[in-house]
Structures are given as C-alpha cells and as structure tokens.
Amino acid sequence: MKPVSGSEQATAVEPPRHWEADVVLRDGKTAHIRPIRPEDAELLVEFYGRVSDRSKYYRFFSPMPTLSDRDVERFTHVDHDHRVAFVLTLQGQMIAVGRYDVVSPGEAEVAFLVEDQHQGRGIAQILLEHLAQAGRERGIERFVADVLPDNQRMIQTFRDAGYRVVSAYDEGVLQLEFPIEPTDTAIGIMQGREHVAEAASIHRFLNPRSVAVIGASRRQDTIGQALVRNLVTGDFTGRVYAVNPSARAVSGLPTYTNVSDIHDDVDVAIVAVPAESVEDVVLDCAAKGVHGLVVISSGFAETGEEGRQRQRRLVGLSRSYGVRLIGPNALGIINTDPAVSINASLAGLMPPRGRAGFFCQSGALGSAILEKVNARGLGLSTFVSAGNRADVSGNDLLQYWEEDESTEVVMMYLESIGNPRKFSRIARRVSLRKPIIAVRSGRTTQGIPMGHSVRRIAAPPQAVDAMFRQAGVIQVDTLDDLFDVAQLVAHQPLPRGRRVAIVGNSDALGLLAADAAAAVGLVVNKQVALSAEPTPEDFEDALDDAIDDPDIDAVVVVYIPPLNVAGEQIANVLAAVGEQSDKPLVSTFLGAEGIPELLRVPDVAGSTAGRGSVPSYPAVEAAVRALARVVEYAVWLRTPDGEAADPEAVDLARAQQVIGRALAAQPDGADLDDAALTELLAAYDIHLWESRPVTTLRAAQKAGRELGWDVVLKATAERVRERPDLAHVWRNIDSPSEMRDAWESLLEVVGEPDQAGYVVQKNAPPGVPIAIRSLEDPLFGPVVSFGISGPVIELLSDVSYRIPPLYKHDTAAMVREVRSSPMLFGYRGSEVVDVDEVERLIQRVAQLQNDLPQVRSLELSLVLAGATGSTVLTAAARVEPVTDPRSDWFVRRMPSVPGDTAPG
C-alpha cells in the first residue's frame, strides 16, 4: 500500500480511553491494542527494522529499508480524528501498526503493517475492526485501500472482513473500497473470529501436553504437594514438571529452579506461591512461552484494596506478555477425557467421566460441587474454578464448550457477570445446541464477592432474569436444583410439551406429584396407580402405555418398595424402558438421589451413566420441578425468533440529529423538551399525543379552543402523575367556563401550575393504561420494560423486562407474562385491546434504545391501549454523552483489567 500524503503537524488531542484494549488473537494468546503515541518513535523504528523487505514493499510499493526521521514524525504524530493509527504490542514491543487517513469527507485510506513472525494470527483483522469502529465514531463512512495484486494475504483480510468490497485495477494496483457500517454479515464474521480465538485459548488450558507446578512442595498438607499428587494420581497423560528452587525432588519428580530451566515446552503452569511472588512467575513463564497460568494462590482482590491493586498488576502483566490467566484464588481445572485425564486442582478425587462441563467462581464452593458430582454419579467432561475471575470467565468457557463434543450440558455457578451483554449473546447461541443450567448468587441483593471487580448493574434483578430467559438459559435457585436439572438433560431426551403421566405404587406420592405439576404449569393427562407391591410386568405395562400415549410428553415414576423388597427387578424395568424411550422419565426410586447404579445404562463413551439412564430424586416435588424447567427450555428451543425490528422503517439519521442538537446545547446531558421528544419518537414511528403546557387559566382556555375542545386538563409533575384517585386529571372540558371549573379544582388539589406542570390535551380514545420504559444500564446496555400503568401495579412490581434487540416472540412474551395481562384480553367483558400495536410500540422503543446509547432513559409512562390502536399521552426522555461504549461493541476486546472502568 502506498504511503499517504500530508506532512501536517497533528494537533495534540487525546484519543478516547476506550480505544485501548486487550485482545485475543487467533491462536488464543493475547496482545494489547492502543492508539499510537509520539513517544512510540523508538518502538516504531525497532519494529520496522524487524519487518522483512517483502512486507515493506507490500506496504509502500517501493523499497524502503528504513524510516527517515520525517517518516517517524509523521507516523507517530496523529490527531486521532482525520489521522488515526493503532499499534499492537506484545512483551513491550510493537508487532503491528494500522492507520487510516481521511482523503475526502467521509472517506479514509487504510493501511497495515504486521511483523512477519506474527502474520497469520489474525492481527490485521483486529486492526481493521478497531480502525473501522474509530472511523465510525469520527464520521467516516467508507475505507479505501490500494493493494498490490500478489499481496493475497492482505486482499483476503479485506474480503474476509464481511464488508461489501468493490475493487478495480489501476496502473497495476488493486483498488479496494468498502463501507464500514456494521452490517449483520460483518458483525457475524467478527463474532465468529472471537469465538475461534477464545475457544482456542481455553482448549490449550484443558488439553495440555505438559504442566509445570510452580510452588511444588515436599511437605505434606501443602497446596503445592496436593497439586503434584493430584496430577500424578489422576493419570495425567502429559508431562508434569515440579518447580521448587529449594528441593531436589517432589513426589518422585525431579525439580527445577524455575520454569526457564525446563528443557521441554510447557503449555500450562499451575501457580501456588505467595501472592507477592506471582508477578515474578509470570515473567519466568512468559520467557518460556507458557500459554496459560492457573493461579491457585490467594491474597489478591479478595483481601482488600492492596490485593486489588496486586490483582490488577497481575492481569495487566500476563496479558502484556500474551498469557491468559485462570484465577487467582482458583481451585483449578479438570478434564476427565481419558486422552488427557488432568486433575490440576486441589480436589483430591477425580470426578467420574460425564457429559457436563462445570464452571464456577468460588474455590471453596468448587470442592463442594465436586463432592456432589461424585455423590450423584453425574460425571463431568471438564471443570474450571476461576476464583476471582480476573481474566478467563464463563464467557470464555461457553465459547469452548460450544464446539467440545465431549460436553453436552453446561453447568455454571455465577457469582458475578462481568459482561452480561456478551454472555447473553454467546449463551443464546450455545443454548440452541446444548442446555445451559445456571445458578446466580446475589440474585436478589445483586451482591458481588469482594474479589470480583465489576460495575454494579443499575437495572433491577428481574431484568437479569429476563436476560437469562431470552438466552435460553435454565436458571435455577440452588445448587441442588442445578444438579436436579443437569442429571435430567444429560441422560434423558427433551420433552415435546407440558403433558405428563404419573405412574407409581403410592397414592399419596402420586397426589403430591400431581399437585406439584399443577403448581409449575405442567398438565397431568394420565395418572396410573399401581398396587403397593406391583410386579415388574405391571410396571413395564404401565410405563409402555404412558410412553405410547400421543397425549403424553413425559413420565413421572414413583416407586416406594414394600418391606424387605430391594426393588432390583423394578429397577431393571425402569432402566430398560428409559434406554428405549423417546420421552423423558424422571423418578423417585427408593428415595435415592442422582443416577443410582441400578438405573444406569452403560455408556460406550466411557461415562459413568449413558443416555437413557433414569435420574432419581429423593422428593417427588424435586423431580417435577426439574422436569418443568426442562419443559420451559424445550419450549424455548421450538419457539422461532420471528421478525426483528425493521431498521428501514425508522429514520436513524433524524433521531441522531435530535440528540446531537440537545447535547450540543447541554454537553453534560439534558431532558428533551416536548418538541425534541416528539421529533425523536416520530423518527421511530411513535406518535406523541399533542400536549400544550399551560401556566395560566387564559392559556388553558386558549389551548382548549385551538384544540377544538373535548379536552383534558391534567397535572404532569411526577409527585402527582399517578395518584390512585386520579384527582390530577379533569376530563371532557368543552367550554371556557368548564375549563375555569377544572382549573380552580386542580389548584385546590395539586397546587400551583408552575410546580404541578399543567398541560391541556385533546381527549384520547378510551383504553387500558400501559407503560413502556427503557434505560441504558452502565453494565448491561439497553433494557426495556412493560407493564400496566398505575400505582398499585408498580407497588407490586408487575413488570416484564427484556434486553434488546427484541424479536416478535420477545415482545409477545413481555405482554403476556405480567400478572395483570388479562386486562388487555377482555377481562370481565371489556374490549380486547389491539395487542399487535402494543407489541409494535415495545419493539420500537427497544429499537430506539438499542440504536441510541446516548438515550439514558425513555418513558412512555402513559399509553392508552385501545381496541383499534394506542395513544401515547405522556412521555419523557433524557440524553447524555456516551463516555464508555457498550460492553459488547462492534470490536473484539477483552474484559478490562480489574480496577479499570472500560468495558470488556
């Protein structure tokens, strides 16, 4: 690519803080991207000296062995507006640079140079993503590039970016031109690369060929001794190296003074040294080329401010050297695959081989989880305890498990969510292939463990619950519930619907099962009561009959044996039927918990219990609850997304102009006035009922006359807006005298107009009052809510929430899941409202909030939903400048280092 023209001195302007980020490369290692700085001159010269002559020729179209002082000055001094440049650094060295220079209004020329030994790691693609996002923020619409025809790698980079590329030859140069708007295709390609990179980083952790234990110890009852012992006794198929400068051997293994002394490659290092020594370990491992660290050591953010600073330095140092980190304060990692068989954790007992992957954040709780896994006979494919979750998170594990053939079920215990918007996106995709079951601590209090540095969510807990439902995640309340559901989805087919049969030899437990089913929305279509001492044949006939019934989707089995009967024959029947059935069976068998030996089906893949094994629950209510949650997941799977909001139906440019004018007048933020609010909503096809603010009786009478009478006078101040007695509203005013009566009455009830916010409006058609609201959460991004309007409803929190973007079925569910929704569907003989119009309004509000992060909040606080349409009577909006981009922006970036506030 030819050098851009211009030698103007760049204006010293600070680039936005969010332009700097850590990124994961294609091979799973990390690097740092940031705007170039004037003080990068020496780094640039050193970088250029390592680049091959061929790569230099591709960049400048001519031999250019060195950079002149003028070149260095021009390349390192940019204005971060018309001239923008990013560098990628690793281990303190510059390994790539990319830039754009504006050549005409809305158009910029883009160019890259990547050090030869780092080519093929997806670096140019990352630079292009970040340059495009910077360009969008600076009003650039289109990139152009000149490329030599034989520079196929760079040509492919542009074509693979997903943009619409238009190319032409001119004097032996291929000219490329492409718009940089974030199309669905471009975003999909970016997210696909993100998936590959993050999955690769976890694959190296869970499938290492060699592991070094740093802090290995000869002393019994020490963490270092336990880690070495568990690796050796767990039959790890790779090589284990013990690192201890003061011992000659540990558990029969020769020791090394440091990792650099090991002659072979080391994939993963397990770190169990005092917290103050961990940074030295990072440097040693980076010099060795270790891929990842599992830091068992405590003494970090969970201990207070000093520990938080230590944790921040640890993560920053690790990423700067391209090393990913699990922990600190972690329990460790496990992979039960016989080809790996790694127990790099403090858990002494290797869990049995199974179908479920487990992610948790608490090291102490991780031990209890593994004990429960063993007790229930569930089995795991992989296990990761991330401790303080300073780097590797549940999002990374989801990326890995999506493609891992050994993992069919995902189990997660989440104490915090650092990037809920990204979690929602990934989980929604994974849930289409594999069920995700999650427990979220702090669900009511929104408490965050001390070691977890994340921003607090401003949205209510119900919004987080809604995000989980939207993503298809099976959210449960307790660890026991998590295992109850997991043992069902891991071993039984999914139900086709809510219709169940109850088969058992206890009338009392059968009634309990029926009551429990009704309470959780299941429909009992068949109840078979066997004798207290049924024969195996009786049980088999009853089960076969229930499974063959087309009106049955699942079977609940209750077996309480008579005295002195082991139930082995009944167990054989259950196991045989469960193995062949295409409908799920759950049981209360002998009061056992988990997957009893008697009900297990052999698994050719080596798991302790194969497909068709019948799970048992000590209480029949637990069995029914687990089945109900799986039914909801099965329904979610079969529900099509439907239509998304049509971006062509809105005038985005007009809406942005409204916001731009408001922020130009008040840069710190503003509540939109009626004219601006009306224009903003109109851009999204939402029409605000005309409202005339009035401060005197004469003005009110004039407004009524101009509106043609049949008007309403009301107070709109928040303190009176939703009074239960509606004394702040006076309707059906048809003359000046009636307006006088209304005015005097409101003065007595709500006070002077300058405090009460009097307005005159045309009388609206009758309807059910509803409210649609949205807000921009600092961590979550956009959130939308819906509810019937009124103080009683608000006191009861009868509100539904969703996270944009919304599909047709999302808005339909929002309307129907509030408890007061019958008011919209002809309650007690009233008219059925135009629900399609209500759903359209919700979708438009969601689209507006999703498109415009500057909208801090939007309220359609009073909408009358009628039989033939809806009338938006009262609305309000506040706009504020965006200081941080959303956590799931149009570029790949890792979560910010703890202590930072940049999104990740």
N, C-alpha and C positions, 0 to 999 in steps of 0.2 A: 504494500500500500504506500502511496506516495506521501511525503510529508506535507502537513497542512501549511498554508501560507499564514503570514502575520507574525510580526515580532513585537506587537504592542506590549507594553508593561501591564501585567494583570493587576487589577485592583485587589488590595488585600481585604478579602471578605472571608469570614469564617464559614465553612460548609456546615450543613445541618448535622447534628450529632448522630442521627440515625443512619447516616451514610457509612458509618463504620460498623463492622460486624465480623464475627467469626463465621466460617462456612465449612461445610463438609464436602470434601472432594469425592470424585467418582470412586476412588479406592477405599473410602471410609476414613481417611485421615483428614486432619483439619488444617486450615490456614486462616489468615486474617486479611480482610479487605478494608481499605480505607482510602480517603482522598489523598492525593499526592501533596507533599508539603515542600516549601523552599529548602528546608534543611535536609531533604532527601537527595541532594545533589550527589553526595559521595556514594550513597547506596545505588543510585541510578548508574553512575559510571562503572561501579563494580559489577552490577547486573549486566550491563551492556558488554562488558569485557568477557563474560562467560557465555554469551549468546553466539551461536555459530554464524559464519559468514552467510550461509544459505538462508537462515532465518532473518538476518539483517537485510539481505537482498529482497526477500519477500515483503518485508515491512516498508522499505524505502525505494524499491525498484532500481537501485543502483548500489555499487559497492560503497559502503560507508563503515569502514573498520572501526572508527572511533567517533565519539561525540565531541564537537567543539564546545568551548565554554558558552558560546551563544546558544547552541542547541540545548545544553543542560539548563541554562537560564530559562529558555522558552518552555521546555518540557516540565520544569518543576514549579514555575510560577503561573498559576491559572487563576481565573476569577470565580470558579465554581458556579458559573452561570452560562456564559457563552463558550467558555473553555473549561471543560471538566475532565479530570483524569483520576483514575483509581489505580492503586498498586495492590498486589497480593504479596504478603510477606510470610516467611516461614523461618523459624530459628533466627530471627533478626535480620534476615536477608530478603531483598526484593527478588521475587521469582517471576513476576509478570507485571505488565502495565497495560492499561487500556484507556482510551480517551475519546472524547468527541469534541469537535469544534464546529460552532454554528457557521454555516456558509450562506444561509439566506433565512428569512423569517420562517420559523417552524421546521427548518431542515438543518441537520448537522452531519458532518462526516465523522465516521467512527473507524478506529484502528486499534490493533492489538500487537503485543509482542510478548511471547512466553518463552522462558528459558528452556532450552532443548530437552534437558533431562526431566522436566516436569510436563512436557507436552503429552497429550493423551490422558490427562487426569481430569478433563472437563473444565479446565481453568478459563479458557476463552469464553465458554458458555456462561460461566458465573459472572465474568466481567461484563458480558453483553447484557445479562439480566439487570445488573446493578446500574450500568450506564443508561439502559432504557428507562428504568424507574426514575433515576435522577433527571433524565431528559423530560419525562412526563411532568415531573414537578416543576420544571423550568419552562414549560410550554412548548417543548419540542414535539412534533408530530411524526417526524419521519427521519430515519437514518439512511445515509448513502455510504457506499464503500467502493473503492477500486481495488481489485484483486488480480494478481497475475493468474492466467489460466491454469498453470501447473501447480498452484498452491491449493491443491484439492482439500487439504485438511481445513483450511480457513473457509473455503467455499462451503464445505459441508457444515461447518459451525453455523453459518448464517442460515442455510437451508433447514437445518435441524431445529432452529430456534422456534419454528412454528409461525413465523410471520409470513405474510404474503410477499414473496420475493419477486421482483421484476428485474431482469438482467439484460444487458446488451453489451456488445463488444465495441470498443472504440480504441483504435491505434494499438491493438494487441493487448488491451486491458479489459477485463470483465468488470462491468459496472453493475453494482447491486444497489437496489433501492427497496426499502420496506417500511411500512408504517409501524410504529411501535406501540399502538394501543394494545392493551392486554386482552387479546381475543381469547375465547374459550380454548381454542387449539393451543395457543402459546402458553396459557396457564396450565393446561393439561400436560404439555411436554415438560414444563418446569417442574411440576409436581411429580411427574414420572422420574425425572432425574434425581429429585430429592429422595424419593423412595429407594432408588437403587443405591445411592450413596449412604443413606442412613442404615439401610439393611446390611450393606457390606461392612459397616463399622461394627455392628453387633455380631455378625457372622464370625468375625475374627476373634471376638471375645469367647463365644460359645463353642467354637471349633478350633481351638489352638493346637498346634503341633508341639509346642514347648511352653512351659510355665516356669517362671522363677519366683520363689518365695523369698521376699526381702524382709529380713527380721526373723528368719527361721531360727529356732532355739532348741537346745538340748534339754532345757528344763521342762519337766512335766507340768501340766496345768497352765501352760502359757499359750497365748494365741498363735505365736509362730510355730510351736510344736504341733498344735492341733491342725493347723493348715497343712503342714507337710504330711502328717499322719493321714489326714482325710484324703489327700491326693493319692497317696500310695495305696491305702487300703481300699479306695474306691476304684482301683484298677484303671487309672488314667492310662490311655493308650499312647500318650505322647511322652516327652522327656520332662523330668522335674529337676530343677536346679535350686539348691539351697544357698542363700546368700547371707553370710554372717562373718564379719571380719574377725571375730574372737573365738571361733570354734573350728575344729578341723573336720568334723563330721556331724550330721544331724540325721537321726533315724536311718543310719546306714548310708547316707548320701554324702559325698564329698562336698565341702562348702567352698564358696568363692568370696573374696573380699568385697567385691562389688559386681554389678551386672556386666560391666565392660570387660571383666576378666573371663567371662564365659565365651568359649571358642565358637559355639554354635549360635544360630539365630534364636531369639527369644520373642515369642508372639505376645504373651501376656505376663505382666508382673503383678503378683499379689503382695501388697504392701502392709506390713504390720510393724512399723517402727514408731517411735514417739512423734507426735504431730509436728514438732519443731524441726524434725529431720526429713520430713516427707518431700520438701522442695528440693533438697539435695538428691533424693532418689529420682525425682522427675528428670533432673539434668542428666543423671547417670543413664537412665533408661532411654532418654531421647538420643543420647550419643550412641547407644547400642542399636537404635532403630526399633525399639519395642513399640508394638501397635497400640496397646491399651494398658491402663492401670486399674486394678481393683483395690481401692484403698479401704482396708479394714480399720485402720487407725481412727480413734476418736480424738476429741479435743479441737473441734472446728466450730462451725456456726452454732451447734447445739449448746455451746458453753457460754455464749455471750458475745459482746462486741469484739473483743480481741480475737476470738475464734472465727467470727465472721470475716474479719479482715484477712486472717490466715487462709480461710477457705477461698476467698476471692483471689488472693495471690496464687494459690494452688491451681485453680481452674485457668486463670489467665496464663500462667506459665505452661501448663500442659498443652493448652490449645496453641500457644505460640510456637510450640515445637511439634505440632501435628499429632499430638497424643490425645486419645479420648480417655475419659475417666468415669469409672463407676464408684460411687461413694461421694465423700468419705463417710466413715461411720457405718459401713455396709457390713452385711452378714456374709456376702459372697455370691458366687454363681455356681450353677449346677447344670450339666447336660447328661441325661441318662442314656443317650444313644450309645449302644454297645461299641460303635466305631470310635467313640470319644471317651465316654464314661469319666467325666471330670466332675469331681466334688471339690471345687476351690472355695470352700466355705467353712464356717465354724460349726456347721451341723455335722454331728458325728455319724448320723445314719443317712445313707444314700437313699432317697425316695425310690419306690418302685417305678419301673418304666410305665408311662401312660401317655394319654393323648393331650393333656392340658399343659399349657405354658402359664407360669405364675410370675407376676411382677408385684413387688411390694416395696415400701419405702422404709419401713422400720426394721432395723436389725433384730431387736428383741422380739418383735412380733413374728419375724420370719421364722424363728426357731419353733414357735408355737404352731405356725402354719404347717411346717414340715412334719411335725408330730401328728397333726390332724390328717394330713395326706396319708401317712403310714397307717394310722388307726382305721381310716375308712377304706383302705385298699383302692384309692382312686388312681394314684400314679400320675407322674408328671413327665413331660418331654424335657422341659427346661425350667429353670428357676433363677430369678435375679432379684436380689435385695439391694436396692440402690442407696440405702441410707439417707443421707441429706439431699440426694438427687441434685448434686451441684452441676452435673453435666448430662450424662446419659439419663434419659427419662422414660416414662411409659410410652411416649410417642415413638421413640426410637425402637422400643421392643415391638410395638404394633407393626412398624414397618418391616421388621424381621419376621415376625410370626405370620404375616400375610402370605409369604411365599414358602414358609417352612412346612414341608409335607408331613413332618412328624407331629406338628401341632394342629389339632382340630378344634380345640376350645381354648379361649384366652380367659384367664382369671387375673383380676387386678385388685389390689388393696391400695387405694389412693388417699394419701394424707394431704396432698395439695396438687393443684393443676397449674403448672407454670404458663402454659399456652393453651387455654381451653378452646380457642377458635381452631387451632391446628388439630388438637385432639378430636374435636367434633368432625372435622373433615376426614381425617385418617380413619377414625373409628367407624364412620358411616360406610366407608369403602370396605373395610375389613369385615364388618358385620354382614355384608352381603354374601360373604364366603364362609365365615366362621363366627359362632356366637361369642360375644364378649360379655362376661359377667363381672360386675364391679361393685365393691363396697367403697363408699366415700366417707371418711371420718370428718367430723366437724360439719356435717351436713346441715344441722340446724343452727349452730353457733357461727359457722364459717371460720372456725378457729384454724390457725396454721401452726404446725410444730415449729419450735424455735430454730431448728436447723435449716428451715426452708425459706429462702429469700424470694418471695413472690409478692406482687402487688395484690392488695385486698380487692375482692370483687364488690363493686357497688350494687350490682343487680341483686335482687332477692334470691334466697335459696331455691325458690320454685323455678327461677329461670335456669339455674344449673340443672335441675331435674329435667326440665324440658329439653335442654341440650342433649342429655343422655338419651331420652326417648327418641328424639329426632334422629340420632345417630344409630339407633337400633341396639343400644347397649342395655343389657338386662341389669338394671340397678337394684341391688338388694340392701337390706338394712344391717345385717350382721354377717360375721364370718361363717356361722353355721348355715345361714341362708345361702351364702355363696357356694359352699360345698354341696348343699342340697340340690341346687340347680345344676352345678357342674357335673355331678355324677349322673344326672338325667340326660343332659345334652351330649355327654361324652359316650354314652352307651346305648341310648335309645333313639329311634327316629323321631323327627319333629311331628307334632300333631297337625292335622289338617284343619281343625276347628275347635270349638269350645264344648262339644258334646261328649260326655263321659259316661262310662258304665262303672258301677261299683260291684265287685264280686268278692264275697267273703263269708266267713263262718262265724261272724259275730254281729248280731243285730245292733248292738249298742255302738260298736265302732262304725258300722255301716251308716247309722244315722249321723254320727259325728262327721263322717266323710261327706255326707250329703249337705249338712249344714255348712261345712267349711267350703264346699264347692259353690254353693249359692252365694256365700259372702264374698267370694273373689271373682264372680262373674262367669263361672262355669255352669253348664246346663246338664243336669243328671237325666239322661234319657233312659237309663236301664239300671235297675238295682236287683241283683241276684243274691238272695240269702240262702246259703248252703247250711247243712246241718252242722252241729258243733263238732262232729267227727266225720268230715267228708272223706270219701275215698279219693285217691289220685285221679281216678276216672271221672268222678263227679266234677272235680276242679278243672280238669282238662276240657270236659264238655262245655262247662260254663264259660271258660276263657275263650274257647274256639267260637262259641256262639256270639260272644260280645265282639270279638275281633272281626268276625264275618259280617256283623250288622252294619249296613251302609250308613245308619244314623248314629254311629259311634265313632269318635275320633281318638279316644284314649281310654285306658282301663286302669282303675284303681283297685288293687288287690289287697285284701286284709286276711291274714291267716294267723290266728292265735291257737296254738296246738292244745289239745286236751292233755290232761296229766299223763306223764310217762310216755309221751309221744315226741320223738325228735323232729319230725317233720321232714325227714330226708327225702321221702318219696314225693311229697308235695313240692319240695324244692326242685327236684328233678323235672317235674312237670312245668313249673314256672320258668326254669332256665331253658327248657326245650321250646316252650311257646314263645318266650321272649326273643330267642335267637331267630325264629322264623317270622315273627310278626312285623308288619309294616306300619303298625300303630304302636305308640309308646305305652309301656307298662310301668307303673310305679307301685310299690308295695309297702305294707307294714308287715314284715315277715319276722315272726318271733321277737318283735321289738328291736331287731338289730339295726345298726346304723352303718350306712356306707354301701359297699358292694360285698355282701357276705360270700365266703368261699363257696357255699352251696349254690349260690345264684350266679356264679361267674361262668362266662363262656370263654373257652380258650381263644387266644389271640395269636394269629400267625406272625404278627409284627413284634411279638415279644412283650407286649404289655401284660400287666397282671390280670386285667379283665378286658375281654374283647367286646366288639359290637354285639348287642343283644343281651349282655349281662343286665340283670334286673336290679335296680337300686332299691334299697330298703330304708325306711325311715322309722325311728322309734315312736313317733306320733303321727297318726294319720293326717292331722291338720298340716303338718310339715310337708307331707307328700303332696297334698292338694295345693298348697301354696307354691311349691316348686313347679308343679305342673301348670298352674295358672300363669306363672311368669314366662314359662317356655311357650305357652299358647300365645301370649302377647307378642313375643319375638317372632313366632311363626306368622302371625297376622301382619306384623310389620314387614316381613320378607315378601309377603304376597301383595302388599299394597303398592301400586305403581306410584311413582312420583307425580305423575300428571303434568300439567303445564306449569312452567316457570313464568314469572312476570315477563312481559314483552318489553324489552328495552326500547323498541322503536315507538312504543305508544307514549313515551314521555319526552319532554324537552329538557334534557340534561343541561344543555348549554344555558338555557334561560334560568334554570334553577341555580346554576353556579354563578351567574351574573348577579342574581338577587343576593346571594351570600357574600359575593365579593364586594358589592356596594355597602352592605351592612358592616363588614369587617374593615373596610377602608375608612368608614366613618368612626367606628369604635374598635380599634385593633385588639383590645382585650376581650371583646365579646359583647353581644347585645341581644336583648329581647326584640324580636321582629315586631314592627308596628303592623297595623291592620293591612295597609297597602302591600307591604313586602310579604307578609304572611299569605295574603290572598294570591299574590303572584307566584310564590313558591309552590303552594298547593296546586294551583292551576297547572303548573308545569307537569304535575303528576296526575292530572285529570281528577283532582279532588276540588270540588267547588264549595267554597265557604259562603254560607248564607250572609247576605249583606247585613252589616251591623253599623248603626250610627251612634257613636259616643256622644253623650249629651251631658251638660253641666247645669243647664237652667231649664225651667219649665217651658219658656218660649222656644228654646232649641228643640225640646222634645216634641212640642206641638208642630213645629215646622217639619221635623223629620217624619212624623206621622202623616202629615198632609202630603209630603213628597213621595212617601211610600204607598199612598193610596188608602190609608187607614187599614183596619183589621190588623193592628199591630200589637206588639208586646213591649212593655217597659220592664226591664229587669236590672238587678244589680249583679255585677260580674266579679267583684272582689272575691278572692279565694276564701275569706273568712265567712262569706255568706252564700257562696255559689251553690252549695248543695245542701241547703237547710232541709231537714226532713219535712217541715211544714210548708215548704215552697212559698214562704211569705215574701221572698225576694223577687217574685215574678207576678206581674199583673197582665192578664191576657185580654184579648178581644176588645181592644180600645178602638173606637170608631169615630171619635169626635174630639175637639179641643176640650170640652168640658169633662169628658171621660178621662182624658189624659191628665187634667188637673186633679181629678179624684185619685187617680193612680199615683201621681207624683206625691201628693200630700200623704197618702197612705204609706208609700215606701220611705218617705222622710221619717215618719214616726217609727217604722220597724227597723230599718237598716242604717239610717243616718244620712249625712250629707253626701251629695253625689261625687265630690272630689275624692272621698275615701272609699265610697262603695262602688264606683265605676259603673254609672248608669249607661245603658245602651237601649236604643229602640230598634226593633227588628220586625219585619213582616211576620205575621203569624204563620208558622210552619205546619205542613200536614201532620196529622197525628202519627205516633209511632212509639216503639219501645226505646227508652233512652239507653244508649250504649256508649262506651268509652274505648278509644283505641289510642295507645300511647307507645312511644319509642324513646330510647335513650342510647347514648354512646358510652358504654362502660369502659373504664380505663384499661381493664384487662381483657374483658370479654369481647369488646367491639359492640356491634349493634344488637339491641334487644327490643322485642316488640311484645306488647301485652294487649289483652282484650278482656272486657267484662261488661256486664250490665251496669249502667251508671246509677249511682245513688249511695248515700252514706251507709246504709245497712249492708249492702253488698261489699263495700270497701272495708267495713269493720270485720266482716267475715273472711276477707282476703279471697273472695271468689273470683279469681283472675287466672287466665291462662297465659302462658309465655311461649315464645319461640325465638330462635336465633336465625336471622336472615342469612342467605337468601331462602325464601319460602316457596314451596311448591303448592299446587292446588290442594293436595290432601292435608298439608300442614295447616292451611287456613281453615279447611273444613273441620279438622280436629279441634282447633282452637275454639271455634264457635260452639262445638258440641260438648266439650269436656268441662265447661263451667257448670256448677250445680244449678244455676238459675237459667240455663239454656232453654228449658221448656217455655219460658216467656216469649221466645221467638217463634215457637212452633204451635201456636194456637192454644195456649194454656187457658183452661176454663172458658173456652168458647171465643177467645179473642182471635183476631185475624192473624194468619201466618204471615210473618214479615218476608220481605224479599231477601232471603239469606244469601243468594248469589251476589247481591250488591254489597252486603255486609262483608262477605269474603273478599270481594274486589277491593274494598276500601282497606282492609287489613293488608292485602298484598301490596297495594300501592304505598301505604305507609312504610311497610317493610322494605320495599324497593328504594324509597327515598332515603331511609336511614342507612341502607346498605351502600347506596351510591355516594352519600354526602356525609363523611365523618365529621365535617365541621358543625353539623346539626347536633348540638349537645343534648337537646331534648325536644320532643314534639308531642303535643297533646291534642287530640280531638276529644275534648273532655265531655262534650255533649253532642251526640249524634242521634237523631230520631230515625229509627229503622222502621219504615212503614211497609205496607203491603205492596207498593209499586215503586219503591226506591227509598233512599235515605237522604236526610238533610243534615248537613254539618253546621250546627248552630254556634258552637264555641270551640275555639282552637287557640293554641299558643305555641311558640317555638323560641328556642334560644340557640344562637350560633356562637361558636368560639373557635379560635385558630387551632389547628392541629399541631401540637408540639411534638408528639410522638406518633409514628404511623401505627396502624393496627398490627397486632401480633402475627397476623397471617397475611402479610402484604404480598406484592407481586414479585418478590425476590426471595431467594433462599437465604436464610440466616439462622444461626444457632441461637438458643436462648441466651440472654445477656448474662455476663458474669455476675454472680451474686453481689449485690451492693449497687449495681448499675440500675438504671430505670429504663433503658432502651428495650424495646420489645424483642421477643425471640420466638 
